[in-house]
């Protein structure tokens, strides 16, 4: 008994591939500088980053200036950019938008 050939068609990935916007890729790291209008906004962002690091077990290199915060992301044990870094970057962008442009209750 022959079933003939089965049709083969490409499948979409389970998770959509999304670009990490406005992050600079340099020396196998993702880099981004966030600017803040107030120190309270900056401090809220830093507090959220620290909490997220503990929650996901993935840590960024953080540089804090008077009106800005810079994040450097890299999976350090393999010294490469991985999906963990990209997910962290997307989370950081979303958190920044919420803090700077979100609505207050």
C-alpha positions as CSV (number, residue, x, y, z in Angstrom):
1,X,0.0,0.0,0.0
2,X,1.4,3.4,-1.0
3,X,0.4,6.7,0.4
4,X,2.2,8.7,-2.2
5,X,4.1,11.8,-1.2
6,X,3.0,14.0,1.6
7,X,2.6,17.7,1.0
8,X,5.3,19.7,2.8
9,X,4.7,23.3,3.6
10,X,6.8,25.7,5.7
11,X,5.5,26.3,9.2
12,X,5.4,29.6,11.0
13,X,7.6,29.8,14.1
14,X,5.8,29.2,17.4
15,X,7.0,32.6,18.7
16,X,7.1,35.6,16.4
17,X,10.5,37.0,15.7
18,X,10.5,40.6,16.8
19,X,13.2,43.3,16.4
20,X,14.6,44.9,19.5
21,X,14.1,48.6,18.5
22,X,16.7,51.2,18.9
23,X,19.2,49.1,20.7
24,X,22.8,49.2,19.5
25,X,24.6,45.9,18.9
26,X,28.2,46.2,19.8
27,X,30.9,43.7,20.7
28,X,28.3,40.9,21.2
29,X,26.2,43.0,23.5
30,X,23.0,45.0,23.3
31,X,23.3,48.7,24.5
32,X,20.7,51.3,25.1
33,X,20.5,54.7,27.0
34,X,17.2,55.8,28.5
35,X,16.7,59.5,29.3
36,X,14.4,60.7,32.0
37,X,12.7,64.0,32.7
38,X,12.9,63.6,36.5
39,X,15.0,61.7,39.0
40,X,11.9,60.1,40.4
41,X,11.2,58.5,36.9
42,X,14.8,57.4,36.7
43,X,14.8,55.9,40.1
44,X,11.5,54.1,39.4
45,X,13.0,52.6,36.3
46,X,16.1,51.4,38.1
47,X,14.0,49.9,40.9
48,X,12.0,48.0,38.3
49,X,15.2,46.8,36.5
50,X,16.6,45.5,39.8
51,X,13.3,43.6,40.5
52,X,13.2,42.2,37.0
53,X,16.7,40.9,37.3
54,X,15.9,39.0,40.4
55,X,12.7,37.7,39.0
56,X,14.2,36.3,35.8
57,X,17.7,35.5,37.0
58,X,19.3,37.5,34.2
59,X,21.3,40.6,35.0
60,X,22.2,43.7,33.0
61,X,25.2,46.0,33.4
62,X,23.7,49.3,34.5
63,X,25.1,52.8,34.4
64,X,23.2,55.4,36.2
65,X,23.7,59.1,35.5
66,X,21.9,62.2,36.7
67,X,19.1,62.1,34.0
68,X,19.7,58.7,32.3
69,X,20.2,55.0,32.7
70,X,22.2,52.8,30.3
71,X,21.7,49.1,30.0
72,X,24.2,46.6,28.6
73,X,22.8,43.1,27.9
74,X,24.8,40.0,27.2
75,X,24.5,36.4,28.3
76,X,27.8,36.4,30.2
77,X,28.5,32.7,30.5
78,X,28.6,32.4,26.7
79,X,29.5,36.0,25.9
80,X,26.8,36.3,23.2
81,X,23.4,38.0,22.7
82,X,20.7,35.4,23.3
83,X,16.9,35.4,23.4
84,X,17.1,36.1,27.2
85,X,18.8,39.4,26.3
86,X,16.3,40.3,23.7
87,X,13.4,39.5,26.0
88,X,15.0,41.7,28.7
89,X,15.4,44.5,26.2
90,X,11.8,44.3,25.2
91,X,10.7,44.3,28.8
92,X,13.0,47.3,29.5
93,X,11.5,49.3,26.6
94,X,7.9,48.5,27.8
95,X,8.7,49.4,31.4
96,X,10.3,52.7,30.2
97,X,7.2,53.6,28.2
98,X,5.0,52.8,31.2
99,X,7.0,54.9,33.6
100,X,7.5,57.9,31.2
101,X,4.3,57.9,29.2
102,X,1.8,55.7,31.2
103,X,-1.3,57.2,32.7
104,X,-1.4,57.9,36.4
105,X,-4.3,56.6,38.4
